[in-house]
Amino acid sequence: MAAVAAFVGTAALAVALTRAPAHDGVSLSSDVSARVCATSGLEAWLGLSTAATGETSDVGSRPAEGTYYTLEFTNVSDHACSLFGYPEVSAYRNSPEARGPIGSAAARDTSVRPRPVMLAPGATAHAELRVTTVSAEQASCVQVTAEELRIALPRQARPAFVPAHIPVCSQKGQVSLSVQAIQARPGVPGYTMAP
């Protein structure tokens, strides 16, 4: 009888633990009107990178060649806020005499549908950034190293500048950056997390 009671107790605990919500402070929301995360309340940083040289991609039909980075956004304010959409990303020179954009701004990678993301204080969301490898066929393109990324968040006027060391095409009109919509949870480059 004691064995049956122990089994029932263990089974009830297992059911309770599997149904308990994991709280990481980040969630998807249908509320687009929630308090928008201000640039001053977020810390933007460049996360992990990984190179991909294969012929196919793990997401849709986008090219896999290039280097994938995660743009991480951590809520450093004392209140919950929301992010929704695509960040605007441009490569920049950092030197005072040459400060300015390099090449074209990042194109939108629509393989991930935008969804409102709620960030509790201390929580992190991400957007994946792909840097296309500059090829020999791009004669009009000179590879330049960007020392920082200018990131303008959706519904925000003030950009954030993030230190980087990324090779990009210097020619306007040649897109060497693409960015996905902001997603819940910290990111792993090259992998899209299911909500």
trRosetta pair geometry for C-beta under 8 A, 3 or more apart (Angstrom, degrees):
i j d omega theta_ij theta_ji phi_ij phi_ji
1 4 5.7 -53 -154 34 36 111
1 5 6.4 34 150 -17 67 106
2 5 5.6 -54 -147 38 34 112
2 6 6.2 36 153 -21 66 106
3 6 5.7 -53 -146 36 31 112
3 7 6.3 34 153 -20 64 105
4 7 5.6 -53 -148 36 31 113
4 8 6.3 30 154 -18 65 106
5 8 5.8 -52 -144 38 31 111
5 9 6.3 32 154 -19 63 108
6 9 5.7 -55 -147 38 30 113
6 10 6.3 29 154 -18 65 107
7 10 5.8 -56 -146 38 29 109
7 11 6.2 29 155 -18 65 108
8 11 5.7 -54 -144 38 29 112
8 12 6.3 30 156 -20 64 106
9 12 5.8 -54 -146 35 29 110
9 13 6.4 28 154 -17 63 106
10 13 5.7 -55 -149 37 31 112
10 14 6.3 33 152 -21 65 106
11 14 5.6 -53 -147 35 32 113
11 15 6.5 31 154 -17 65 104
12 15 5.8 -53 -149 37 32 111
12 16 6.3 32 153 -19 64 108
13 16 5.6 -55 -146 38 31 112
13 17 6.2 28 157 -17 66 108
14 17 5.9 -57 -145 38 29 108
14 18 6.3 22 159 -14 64 109
15 18 6.1 -60 -145 40 28 105
15 19 6.3 13 161 -7 64 114
16 19 6.2 -70 -147 45 26 101
16 20 6.4 38 154 -40 64 103
17 20 5.6 -41 -144 13 33 117
24 123 6.5 107 134 -128 70 104
24 185 6.6 34 105 -105 148 89
25 75 7.8 -139 151 43 123 125
25 119 6.8 34 143 -165 93 54
25 120 3.5 -110 -155 50 90 115
25 121 7.4 -93 -155 61 134 39
25 122 6.0 -70 -162 82 174 85
25 123 3.1 -154 116 -74 113 118
26 117 6.6 -10 -166 -175 94 101
26 118 7.1 159 -153 82 43 61
26 119 5.9 -4 -106 -108 79 63
26 120 7.1 -114 -57 15 44 85
26 123 4.5 168 -56 177 83 129
26 124 6.9 -57 -60 64 137 40
26 125 5.9 155 -137 -74 131 82
26 184 4.6 148 148 -163 112 89
26 185 5.3 174 86 -65 148 52
27 117 7.5 158 82 -157 35 57
27 118 4.9 -10 61 55 85 107
27 184 6.4 13 -142 -129 8 141
28 115 5.2 -9 -146 137 110 131
28 116 6.9 108 -168 79 60 64
28 117 6.4 -42 -105 -102 52 60
28 118 7.6 122 -155 13 3 86
28 184 5.5 -91 -57 -36 76 141
28 195 5.0 7 -25 -148 147 135
29 34 6.6 10 118 -11 155 145
29 82 6.5 -87 55 -117 139 122
29 115 7.9 143 49 156 47 89
29 116 4.5 -67 73 104 86 113
29 117 7.1 141 18 -117 92 11
29 118 4.6 73 -27 -29 133 110
30 116 6.6 136 -119 39 10 126
31 34 4.6 77 120 -37 113 103
31 82 7.0 -134 97 -79 88 157
31 116 6.1 -144 69 117 48 163
31 118 7.6 41 59 -68 107 116
32 82 7.4 -178 -145 134 33 151
32 84 5.7 34 -133 -70 86 172
32 116 5.1 -142 -89 -71 60 132
34 80 7.7 -51 172 122 128 100
34 81 7.2 156 131 -159 102 39
34 82 4.1 99 80 -19 114 135
34 116 7.0 114 25 -179 116 135
34 118 6.4 -17 102 -102 168 98
35 79 6.8 -19 93 127 158 122
35 80 7.1 115 56 98 117 66
35 81 4.9 -83 105 -118 94 74
35 82 6.5 131 72 10 49 87
36 81 6.3 19 134 -173 17 105
36 82 6.1 -58 -105 66 42 80
36 83 7.7 88 -155 -89 68 43
36 155 5.1 -98 -144 105 151 134
36 156 7.3 -175 148 -63 125 88
37 41 5.9 -132 -165 81 73 111
37 42 5.3 63 160 -53 120 120
37 73 7.3 95 124 160 159 127
37 75 6.4 -105 -125 -104 123 95
37 77 7.7 -171 -141 10 78 131
37 81 3.8 126 -79 119 69 131
37 82 6.4 -150 -22 66 87 26
37 83 5.2 -23 21 -64 128 86
37 119 6.2 29 -78 41 134 129
37 153 6.9 -79 88 157 100 159
37 156 7.9 -47 93 -60 68 132
38 41 4.6 81 61 10 87 104
38 42 7.2 -174 88 -5 45 91
38 77 7.4 85 46 -59 97 144
38 81 7.3 -103 3 -141 63 162
38 156 6.8 136 -144 -115 46 118
39 42 6.0 -71 -146 42 33 104
39 153 6.0 179 -82 19 86 122
39 156 5.0 127 -40 -180 101 145
39 158 4.6 -138 45 88 151 100
39 159 7.1 -172 -127 -157 153 8
39 160 5.6 -169 -161 -51 108 96
40 77 7.9 75 106 -76 74 109
40 158 7.4 29 -41 83 84 146
41 75 6.4 1 144 -153 95 70
41 76 6.1 -169 -177 63 50 70
41 77 3.3 -7 -152 -46 115 121
41 79 7.9 -42 -155 53 149 82
41 81 6.4 97 104 -4 142 156
42 73 5.1 -15 -169 -168 128 91
42 74 6.6 139 -160 69 68 43
42 75 6.1 -39 -102 -99 72 45
42 76 6.5 139 -124 16 17 89
42 77 7.7 -31 -52 -16 51 98
42 153 7.1 86 44 -53 156 155
42 160 7.2 -91 92 -56 103 150
43 73 7.5 153 74 -155 46 43
43 74 4.6 -16 56 60 97 101
43 76 5.0 71 -22 -30 101 129
44 71 6.6 -9 -166 -180 99 94
44 72 7.1 152 -156 82 47 55
44 73 5.6 -12 -101 -101 73 72
44 151 5.4 -159 175 68 162 146
44 153 8.0 -152 -73 -57 132 109
44 160 4.2 120 26 108 136 153
44 162 5.3 -95 117 -70 101 119
45 71 7.8 157 80 -160 33 52
45 72 5.0 -21 66 62 82 104
45 74 7.4 6 14 1 109 109
45 162 6.0 164 -120 -139 31 118
46 49 7.9 5 161 -51 104 102
46 69 5.7 -25 -164 177 95 132
46 70 7.5 133 -169 78 48 53
46 71 6.5 -33 -106 -106 56 58
46 72 7.4 155 -116 16 5 89
46 149 7.0 117 -71 17 116 131
46 162 5.3 133 -34 151 92 128
46 163 7.2 -111 12 80 122 60
46 164 5.5 116 -51 -94 160 90
47 69 6.5 143 64 178 67 75
47 70 3.5 -24 60 73 126 102
47 71 7.1 -146 9 -72 94 9
47 72 4.5 95 -48 -31 113 114
47 126 6.6 -32 4 -123 148 129
47 186 7.0 153 -114 -170 154 96
47 187 6.1 142 69 64 157 93
47 189 7.4 179 99 -45 103 98
48 69 7.1 179 92 -144 41 55
48 70 5.7 33 45 16 74 110
48 187 7.5 -145 41 100 101 80
48 188 6.7 -8 62 -136 143 50
48 189 5.3 -139 101 -6 94 108
49 67 5.6 11 -175 172 113 108
49 68 6.5 161 -152 84 60 49
49 69 4.6 -21 -95 -92 88 78
49 189 5.9 42 -135 -15 28 167
50 67 7.1 171 84 -156 31 68
50 68 5.3 -12 58 57 81 98
50 189 4.6 172 21 89 100 121
50 190 5.3 -63 74 -13 131 130
51 66 7.6 -142 -146 121 63 29
51 67 5.0 -35 -99 -101 67 80
51 68 7.8 177 -90 16 19 73
52 57 7.7 61 154 -112 150 77
52 64 4.5 -102 143 162 128 88
52 65 6.3 -140 102 -107 82 22
52 66 6.3 3 56 57 91 55
52 67 7.4 162 17 -98 71 30
52 68 6.3 41 -8 -14 115 108
52 190 6.1 144 -57 -109 129 125
53 64 7.5 -15 64 113 5 98
53 65 5.8 42 -130 -119 43 79
54 57 7.6 158 84 -75 108 43
54 64 4.8 -17 68 95 87 146
54 65 7.5 -152 56 -69 40 67
55 64 7.1 50 93 38 10 120
56 64 6.0 46 106 -16 24 135
57 60 6.7 -11 91 70 125 59
57 61 7.0 126 43 -158 116 15
57 62 5.1 -19 27 72 173 72
57 63 6.6 123 -48 145 124 10
57 64 3.9 -179 -84 -68 76 93
58 64 7.5 87 -3 -107 66 119
58 190 6.8 74 31 168 128 83
58 191 7.0 -21 93 -104 148 59
58 192 7.8 -173 109 11 103 92
59 62 6.3 -2 89 31 89 113
59 111 4.8 90 142 162 117 143
59 112 7.7 -20 -174 -53 146 83
59 192 5.3 89 -95 -10 135 128
60 111 4.4 -137 11 -124 139 112
62 109 6.3 32 -112 -150 155 109
62 111 5.6 -78 -21 -49 131 138
62 130 7.9 170 152 -5 133 171
62 178 7.8 -156 -159 104 133 158
63 66 7.1 84 112 -7 103 111
63 132 7.4 47 89 -115 133 106
65 132 6.9 54 103 -144 88 73
65 133 5.8 -76 154 18 102 114
66 130 5.0 74 102 177 143 93
66 131 5.4 178 -178 84 108 47
66 132 4.5 -65 -94 -105 128 37
66 133 5.3 -151 -99 -20 58 76
67 130 7.3 154 79 -156 41 55
67 131 4.7 -11 59 57 92 104
67 133 7.4 101 -15 -65 83 82
67 166 7.7 -156 78 -139 133 96
68 128 6.0 -17 -165 -171 104 106
68 129 7.2 144 -159 79 53 50
68 130 5.4 -24 -100 -101 71 73
68 131 7.8 -164 -75 20 25 73
68 189 3.6 151 116 179 106 110
68 190 4.6 155 50 -53 162 77
69 128 7.4 148 79 -160 44 57
69 129 4.6 -20 65 66 95 103
69 130 7.9 179 23 -82 70 27
69 131 6.9 42 -4 -13 108 106
69 166 7.6 -69 -28 -96 149 132
69 189 5.9 -29 -103 -97 11 133
70 126 4.6 -18 -173 -164 109 135
70 127 7.4 144 -160 71 63 35
70 128 5.9 -41 -104 -103 65 60
70 129 7.2 160 -108 18 13 84
70 186 7.2 76 147 180 153 69
70 187 3.6 176 -129 78 136 121
70 188 7.1 -9 -53 -58 139 7
70 189 5.3 -129 -37 -65 86 81
71 87 6.4 -106 106 49 154 152
71 89 7.1 -133 -66 -91 155 135
71 126 6.2 144 74 -159 52 71
71 127 4.8 -14 57 60 109 87
71 128 7.6 -168 15 -90 80 10
71 129 5.4 78 -30 -26 103 117
71 149 7.6 -110 -106 106 117 154
71 151 6.4 155 -161 -112 140 147
71 162 7.3 176 -136 17 93 170
71 179 7.2 -1 6 -137 137 116
72 124 5.5 -8 -172 -170 102 120
72 125 7.7 154 -156 82 55 36
72 126 5.1 -30 -101 -98 58 92
72 186 6.0 7 -123 -131 115 85
72 187 6.8 -148 -85 24 81 96
73 83 6.5 86 100 -68 154 162
73 119 7.5 -96 114 -80 99 159
73 124 6.5 149 76 -154 45 65
73 125 5.1 -19 62 63 102 83
73 126 6.8 175 15 -87 79 37
73 127 7.7 42 -13 -4 114 91
73 153 7.4 96 -119 -101 145 125
73 182 6.9 -20 21 -137 141 122
74 122 7.1 -19 -175 -162 98 30
74 123 7.2 -178 -145 95 63 30
74 124 4.5 -27 -93 -93 77 90
75 80 7.5 15 178 -129 165 40
75 81 6.1 166 -124 37 125 102
75 119 4.0 157 -37 135 133 122
75 120 6.8 175 65 93 147 28
75 121 5.5 -120 116 -120 112 34
75 122 6.4 -36 75 13 87 21
75 123 5.4 18 26 52 114 73
75 124 7.6 -148 6 -76 71 42
76 121 7.7 49 -156 -155 14 77
76 122 7.7 72 -102 -81 43 44
77 81 6.6 54 51 -15 138 128
77 121 6.2 -112 86 -108 55 91
78 121 5.6 11 -136 -98 29 144
79 121 6.7 62 2 -59 10 104
80 118 6.0 12 178 -179 116 97
80 119 6.5 170 -153 86 67 47
80 120 5.1 -31 -99 -107 96 50
80 121 6.9 -88 -68 -27 54 68
81 118 7.6 170 91 -150 25 59
81 119 5.7 -17 63 58 71 96
82 116 5.4 -10 -169 -170 125 101
82 117 6.5 146 -156 75 68 47
82 118 5.3 -35 -96 -96 83 59
82 119 7.2 163 -97 13 29 79
83 116 7.5 150 78 -156 40 54
83 117 4.8 -18 62 61 89 104
83 119 6.6 40 -4 -16 103 118
83 125 5.8 -160 47 64 141 156
83 153 6.7 -82 -132 -166 104 119
83 154 6.8 115 -166 45 72 108
83 182 4.7 -72 131 118 122 161
84 114 6.1 82 -179 170 72 112
84 115 7.3 -100 -129 121 84 22
84 116 4.5 -26 -88 -101 114 66
84 117 6.8 173 -76 16 58 72
84 154 5.8 -99 79 89 59 150
84 155 7.6 37 56 -2 91 125
84 182 7.0 -125 -111 54 12 120
85 114 4.9 16 -101 -141 40 146
85 154 3.6 104 63 -85 125 156
85 155 7.6 121 28 -14 138 90
85 181 6.1 -101 -177 -138 21 95
85 182 6.7 31 66 14 37 104
86 108 5.1 -43 -122 -117 167 106
86 114 6.7 -88 -38 -82 73 122
86 127 7.2 113 -142 -141 55 145
86 154 6.6 101 54 -64 41 111
86 179 6.0 122 -165 104 99 107
86 180 7.4 -135 -116 142 91 23
86 181 5.3 -73 -75 -99 72 61
86 182 7.3 -175 -100 -17 26 77
87 127 5.4 -169 15 28 112 162
87 151 5.2 -3 170 -166 131 95
87 152 6.6 155 -169 74 74 45
87 153 5.5 -37 -113 -105 92 50
87 154 6.8 -98 -85 -27 48 75
87 179 6.1 -89 65 156 83 152
87 182 6.6 87 -29 -60 93 101
88 105 6.2 -20 -174 -172 90 134
88 106 7.3 168 -165 48 44 97
88 151 7.2 148 76 -157 55 43
88 152 4.2 -7 55 56 108 102
88 159 7.8 -80 78 -106 101 112
89 105 6.7 137 79 -169 46 80
89 106 4.0 23 67 3 99 136
89 129 6.2 -129 154 -114 176 122
89 149 5.7 -16 -160 -175 95 115
89 150 7.2 149 -154 77 43 56
89 151 5.5 -4 -102 -103 76 75
89 177 5.9 -122 103 149 114 141
89 179 5.0 123 13 -49 130 145
90 101 4.8 -45 166 -126 131 111
90 102 7.7 147 167 43 84 61
90 105 4.6 -52 -84 -109 92 78
90 106 7.0 -133 -73 -9 43 80
90 149 7.0 149 75 -160 40 64
90 150 4.6 -10 60 54 95 106
90 177 7.8 172 -116 52 30 155
91 101 6.9 96 74 -160 56 67
91 102 4.4 -54 101 58 105 106
91 103 6.3 29 49 44 119 104
91 146 3.4 -96 -168 -96 107 151
91 148 7.9 140 -161 85 52 42
91 149 6.2 -41 -103 -105 49 69
91 150 7.9 -130 -51 15 3 82
91 164 7.5 -100 -130 80 82 141
91 166 6.5 -122 -118 81 119 115
91 168 4.5 -163 -15 16 172 164
91 176 7.9 -14 -11 74 142 110
91 177 6.5 171 -33 -39 103 140
92 99 7.0 14 177 -161 106 68
92 100 6.8 -162 -145 108 82 15
92 101 5.8 -53 -96 -100 71 44
92 102 6.5 177 -101 -2 17 90
92 146 6.1 82 46 -159 35 100
92 147 7.0 -67 97 60 71 74
92 148 4.9 -30 68 76 105 87
92 149 6.8 152 15 -113 92 16
92 150 5.1 82 -34 -28 129 101
92 161 7.0 -57 49 -135 149 106
93 98 4.5 -55 125 115 155 99
93 99 5.7 -145 87 -110 90 32
93 100 6.0 9 35 46 105 57
93 102 6.1 109 -40 -52 83 108
93 144 7.8 -48 -80 154 99 130
93 146 7.1 -101 -73 -132 45 58
93 147 6.2 54 -155 21 38 106
94 99 6.8 9 -158 -104 16 84
94 147 3.5 -81 -5 91 119 138
94 148 5.1 100 -76 -5 105 109
94 163 7.9 28 -87 -120 148 73
95 98 4.7 37 73 40 109 95
95 99 6.4 -145 79 -55 46 69
95 147 7.5 108 -26 11 69 152
96 99 5.9 -17 -136 -26 25 115
101 105 7.4 -41 -155 -69 141 75
101 150 7.2 -71 -93 20 89 136
102 144 5.4 -137 -154 84 138 132
102 146 5.4 -144 37 -89 142 97
102 168 5.6 114 112 84 122 125
102 170 5.5 -66 -168 -117 93 66
103 144 7.7 -179 -27 42 105 116
103 168 5.4 -131 19 141 143 112
103 169 4.9 101 -107 91 145 71
103 170 5.4 -129 -58 -140 89 16
103 171 6.0 27 -115 58 86 35
103 172 6.2 174 -153 -82 40 41
103 174 6.2 -72 -148 72 112 85
103 175 7.7 139 157 -111 116 30
103 176 6.0 -3 144 19 164 110
103 177 7.9 133 98 1 127 102
104 107 7.8 28 122 -47 121 83
104 169 7.9 0 21 82 86 106
104 172 5.6 106 -64 -148 81 54
104 173 6.1 152 -54 -23 129 13
104 174 6.5 175 4 65 115 40
104 175 5.1 -65 79 -91 132 66
104 176 7.6 131 51 14 88 70
104 177 7.7 -159 90 37 75 93
105 177 7.3 -81 165 70 34 121
106 129 6.9 -75 -121 -137 151 94
106 175 7.4 95 -142 -161 32 100
106 177 3.7 -74 -98 117 85 108
106 178 5.6 149 -171 -110 90 18
106 179 4.4 58 139 -12 144 105
107 175 4.8 33 -27 -168 116 151
107 177 7.1 154 15 93 66 60
107 178 4.7 -29 67 -108 86 85
107 179 7.6 164 77 21 39 68
108 178 7.1 16 120 -160 5 83
108 179 6.6 -45 -115 68 46 75
108 180 8.0 89 -167 -113 63 27
108 181 7.9 37 -159 -58 101 73
109 112 7.2 42 108 19 92 89
109 128 7.3 -60 64 85 144 99
109 130 6.6 82 -58 14 149 121
109 178 4.3 90 -52 151 103 113
109 179 6.2 -167 12 81 97 20
109 180 4.7 -50 75 -76 110 68
110 113 7.8 36 -177 -87 73 51
111 180 6.6 -59 58 -112 86 111
111 192 7.3 -125 124 -66 106 149
112 128 7.6 113 -4 26 145 112
112 180 4.4 50 32 -170 126 119
112 181 5.0 -140 102 38 100 95
112 183 6.3 -59 173 -67 147 118
112 192 5.8 -169 -87 -131 112 127
113 181 6.7 -35 127 27 18 153
114 181 3.9 -150 -87 -141 71 148
114 182 7.3 45 -134 40 84 72
115 181 7.4 103 13 130 59 138
115 183 7.7 52 47 -117 100 59
115 184 7.8 -44 87 -23 115 100
115 195 7.2 -31 72 -72 166 147
117 125 4.8 91 142 -113 152 151
117 182 5.7 -113 14 124 139 107
117 183 6.8 132 -77 179 141 15
117 184 4.9 -176 -130 -76 109 74
119 123 4.5 -164 -159 79 75 112
119 124 7.5 62 -135 -75 118 11
119 125 5.8 -98 -79 -20 116 110
120 123 4.6 86 52 -16 73 127
124 185 7.3 33 91 -171 78 28
124 186 4.6 30 101 -71 125 87
125 182 5.4 48 137 177 127 102
125 183 6.3 177 -172 84 91 39
125 184 5.7 -58 -119 -118 96 31
125 185 6.8 43 -118 28 53 21
125 186 7.7 -131 -121 -73 10 38
126 182 7.1 168 94 -150 22 65
126 183 5.8 -24 70 60 72 88
126 185 7.1 -43 13 97 102 51
126 186 5.7 76 -34 -152 124 36
126 187 3.3 -124 99 -20 160 114
127 179 5.6 32 146 -177 122 100
127 180 5.4 -172 -167 74 78 73
127 181 6.6 -125 -122 125 103 18
127 182 4.8 -57 -65 -91 102 55
127 183 6.7 135 -92 8 50 80
127 187 7.6 -103 32 -40 11 153
128 179 7.1 165 86 -151 49 53
128 180 4.4 31 48 20 90 123
128 183 7.7 15 -17 11 88 126
128 187 6.1 -170 -74 -172 81 153
128 189 6.2 131 -136 -127 101 63
128 190 7.6 160 -147 -37 137 26
128 192 7.6 -84 -14 -85 146 75
129 149 7.8 -38 -130 -128 168 160
129 177 6.5 -23 -169 -161 98 97
129 178 7.4 157 -156 81 51 44
129 179 5.2 -15 -103 -101 72 83
129 180 7.9 -126 -64 14 37 76
130 177 7.1 146 79 -157 55 46
130 178 4.8 -8 55 57 103 93
130 179 7.6 -165 19 -74 70 37
131 166 5.5 -141 -100 -171 156 117
131 167 7.2 114 161 68 134 65
131 168 6.6 -96 -148 -88 108 81
131 176 6.2 21 -161 149 67 89
131 177 6.0 -16 -103 -100 64 70
132 169 7.8 -14 78 -16 102 115
132 175 7.4 73 17 115 138 68
132 176 4.7 -128 53 -150 95 61
132 177 7.5 -127 8 -59 85 25
132 178 7.4 63 -35 -4 102 100
134 138 5.9 -101 -164 56 77 138
134 141 5.6 -154 -149 129 111 128
134 143 4.4 -167 49 -81 160 105
134 167 6.5 -103 3 142 116 110
134 168 7.6 119 -51 -176 117 20
134 169 5.3 149 -101 -76 111 86
134 176 6.5 -16 -71 -117 85 135
135 138 5.4 104 63 -2 73 98
138 141 3.7 -5 138 25 116 128
138 169 6.5 -68 147 -118 151 130
138 171 7.7 -161 167 30 109 138
138 174 6.2 94 -160 -142 129 143
140 171 4.9 86 131 -111 93 163
140 174 6.8 176 92 -46 102 134
141 169 4.1 -43 -153 -144 118 109
141 170 6.8 142 -160 40 60 67
141 171 4.7 -100 -99 11 63 123
141 174 5.0 -139 -89 138 115 174
141 176 7.8 126 -153 -60 137 124
142 169 7.4 112 58 -156 37 58
142 170 4.6 -23 69 33 87 125
142 171 7.0 114 19 -38 70 89
143 167 5.1 4 -174 -173 111 108
143 168 7.3 147 -148 73 64 23
143 169 6.7 -46 -96 -94 55 47
143 170 7.3 175 -116 -15 6 94
144 167 7.3 152 76 -149 27 61
144 168 6.2 -33 66 67 77 74
144 169 7.7 62 22 -179 85 10
144 170 4.4 76 -6 -68 124 109
145 165 6.2 -7 -175 -164 115 65
145 166 6.9 143 -156 70 64 31
145 167 5.6 -39 -95 -90 66 61
145 168 7.8 114 -123 18 20 74
146 149 6.7 65 138 -72 133 65
146 164 5.7 5 106 91 97 117
146 165 7.7 177 78 -135 59 18
146 166 4.9 -17 52 63 104 88
146 167 7.7 176 9 -95 79 11
146 168 5.1 29 -25 9 116 123
147 163 7.0 -43 161 -147 70 67
147 164 6.6 134 159 66 21 66
147 165 6.8 11 -120 -92 49 60
148 161 5.0 20 163 -179 137 97
148 162 6.1 155 -162 75 82 41
148 163 5.5 -51 -102 -107 86 35
148 164 5.5 128 -121 23 25 86
149 161 7.2 162 78 -154 44 52
149 162 4.7 -14 56 58 95 99
149 164 5.0 62 -23 -15 93 142
149 166 7.4 34 -61 20 104 139
150 159 5.0 18 -177 159 89 150
150 160 7.7 154 -158 78 47 41
150 161 5.8 -23 -101 -100 62 76
151 159 6.0 148 73 -165 38 91
151 160 4.9 -22 65 62 98 90
151 161 7.5 168 19 -89 78 25
151 162 6.0 29 -5 -6 122 115
152 156 6.3 -166 -175 84 72 92
152 157 7.8 -28 -151 -165 113 17
152 158 7.9 173 -126 99 82 23
152 159 4.3 -59 -78 -96 77 92
152 160 7.9 165 -82 18 35 65
153 156 4.3 37 69 27 92 133
153 159 8.0 155 0 -122 66 52
153 160 7.5 42 -26 1 99 108
154 182 7.5 -117 5 -3 120 128
156 159 7.8 132 114 -81 107 40
168 176 4.6 156 -153 85 76 138
168 177 6.5 -15 -124 -43 123 100
169 174 4.3 -86 129 109 148 123
169 175 7.8 60 50 92 131 7
169 176 4.1 153 10 -38 98 133
171 174 4.3 55 80 13 103 122
175 178 7.0 64 153 -65 118 84
180 183 7.1 0 118 -26 119 112
180 192 7.8 -152 -158 -102 166 105
183 187 6.8 92 68 -84 116 107
183 192 7.4 -158 -101 -150 164 75
183 193 6.4 138 155 48 136 100
184 193 7.4 -105 75 88 79 128
184 195 6.5 79 35 -117 130 87
185 193 5.9 -46 63 74 133 167
187 191 7.9 166 -172 68 78 81
187 193 7.5 -137 -119 -11 66 117
188 191 4.7 -2 90 47 104 119
188 193 7.7 101 28 -54 97 103
